[in-house]
Amino acid sequence: MGSGRTGGGAMRVLIVDDHTLVRDGIKWMLVNEPSIEVAGEASDGGQLLAMLDDVAVDVVLLDIRMPTMSGLEVLSALKDREASPPVLVLSMYDDSALVRQAIVLGAAGYIKKSADRDELIKAIHTVGGGGHYLQGELTAPLVARVDDHPSSQRPLSSEEREILRLVAAGLGNREIASRMGHTEVAVRAALQMIFKQLGVHSRSEAVAAGLRLGVFD
């Protein structure tokens, strides 16, 4: 079961953290939000993977540091599943290497546990809607290399910016091609140019770079 919007009702989230107090705190933050429903909770990655076969989930809220099976191992395992819900990492750690690794492994978003309720809800809706979300203070280390040689970097064209906006909104290459009147081949080529220009290697990293550069303002 697991993946995809479960319908027009509340967005269903599954909380994964090895600390009961943390899980209870997240549930408390979401209990009065009618647009979000806590579908379940797990104390480790193995329990999460087992639950996804039986529980309909729109977003997984995932801790990084857990015993037995870490959040990074969970992300790696989810990549091998045919259909998995998007993952929003919710962690106390903001080490740039850790954030980058989570994004490379497929996390659709990453925020700190110190985030307030409004930001958590916004992140859940963004990720559950097919987009990407990185807490503002976490974008800088991900795209710091964008600023290494600013004088030699060609600004993104208006068309490249629009493609990046559509990527951030969660659209796939086919949808972007249809929206912009291009072929999928042309969109793939444009994305490769965008990746090269920004010095990144994935869609999530490109979105992070776009946030830093103000592409979505």
N, C-alpha and C positions, 0 to 999 in steps of 0.2 A: 504494500500500500504506500505509505510514506509521502510521496512527492506530489507537488502541484497544489494550486488553490483548491480548497475543498468545497467551494461553492460561494454563494453570494453573502453568506453570513459572516460571523466573526472569524478573524484570522486565528488559526489554531497553532499554538507554539508548544514546543517540548523543551523543558529546561534540563540541562545536563550539567551537574556540578557535584563534586564529592562532599560538599559541606551542606548539611541540612539547613543551617541558618541562612546561608546564601540563597538556597532555593526558596525558602519561606519568604525571604526579603523580596525576591523578584516577584513572587506570587502576590505579595502584599501591594507592590507597586502597580500591578496590572489588574487587581481584583475589581476595581471600579471603572475599568476601561471597557465599555461595551463592544468595541470593535475588535477586541482580542480575547481569546479564550485559552486558558492553559489546558492543553490536551493531556498532559502527563509530565512526569519528571523521572530522571534517571540519575543514579549516583556514580555511574562510570560509563565509559564508552561501549563496553560489551553489552551492557543492559540497554543502552540506546539502540544499538544495531538490532538487537532482538525485538525491541518494541516497534521499530519501523515496519516490521512485517505485518503488524496488526493494528497500528494506530495511524489514522489520517492526520498528517502534519503539514502545515504550510511553512513554518520556520523552526529551525533548531537553534536554541540559545546554548552555546557551547563554551565551557571553560577550557582553558589550555592545559593547565597543570593539574593532572589527576593521576592517582595511582592505577596500576594495572594496565590501563590504556589511556595514553595522553590524548589531548584534543587534536594534536597534529596527526597522531596515528588514526584517529577517528576520521579526520578529513581525507587522509589517504585511502582508508577503507571505503568511504562513501564514493570516491571517484570510480571505484570498481563496480559499484551497483548500477543497475540499468536505469533506475529512476530514484533520485534522492532529493529531499527538500533542501532549499537553500539554507546555508549556515551563517548565523551571525555570532561571531566570537565575542564573548563577554568576559573580559579578563582583567586582573589587576596589573598585568604586566604590559608595559608599553615599549619594550626593547625593540628597536627598529628591525633587527634581524628576525625576531620572532614574528613580528607583524608581517614582514615580507614573506616569510615562509608560509604563514597561514594563508595569505592571499594566493601565493603560487600553488598551494595545494587545493585551492578552490573555494575558500571562504568568500562569501558574498559581502561580508561586512565585518568590521572589527571596532568595538568600542570598549572603553574601560568601565570597570565596575563602579567607578566613582561618577559615572554619567547620571544626570538627573532623570526623573520619570519622563519628562517630555521628550528628551533626546532618545531614550530607550524606545518609546512608542514610535517615534518618527523612524528610527532605524529598523524596527520590526516591520513597519508598513512598507518602507522602501525595499527592503530585502525580499519580503513576501510578495511584493508586486513585480519582482523580477529585476530590480535595480541593484545598485551597489551602494554601500554606506561605510564611510570611514570617518570616525570622529575627527574634527578639525585639527586637533593638535597632533594626530597620528599621521597626517598626510605628508608633512614636511620631510621626515626621515625617509619615507618611501620614494620621494621624488627629488631628493636633495641634489642628485646628479644632474637634474634638469637645469640647475642654476650654475653648474660648473663652468660652462662655456657659453654664457648667454649671448655674447656678441656674434658667435658663429652660428647660432641656431636660427633657422628660418621660422618665422611665426606660422602657426597653423592657418591654413586658408579658411574662408568662411564655410566651405563645403566640408572640410576636414573637421571643423568644430561641430558642425551639425551631425556628422556621423558619430563623433564622440559623445554628443548629447544623447543620441539614440541608443548608443551602447550603454550609457549610464542609466537609461530608462529601462534597460533589460531586453531590448529588441535583439533578435538574432540577425545574421547576415541576410537571410531571405526577406525578413520584414523590413530591414533597412533599405534593401534594394527596391522593394515595392514602394516604400514611402518616398524614396528619392528619385525613382524612375531610372535606376541603374540595374545592371546585371549583378548577380551574386559574385561573379568573378571580379568585377570592377570594385565591389565593396571590399572583398578580401584583399585586393591589391592596395586599396586606399588605406585599409587598416594596417597593413604591413608598413606602409610609408609613415603612418602616424606613430606606430610603435618605434620605428627607427628614429624618427624625429624627436620623440620624447625620451628615447633611451630606455624603453621598457620592453617586457616580454609577454605580457598577458593583458587581457581586457581589463581586469581589476586594477592592475598597476597603471594602465592608461587612464582609467577613470580617476585614480588618485592624483595623477599628474594634472589632469584637467581641472580638478578641484583646486589644486595649488595655483594654477595659472589663471584661474578665474573664467574658464571656458563656460561654466554654467551660470555665471552671474546674469 
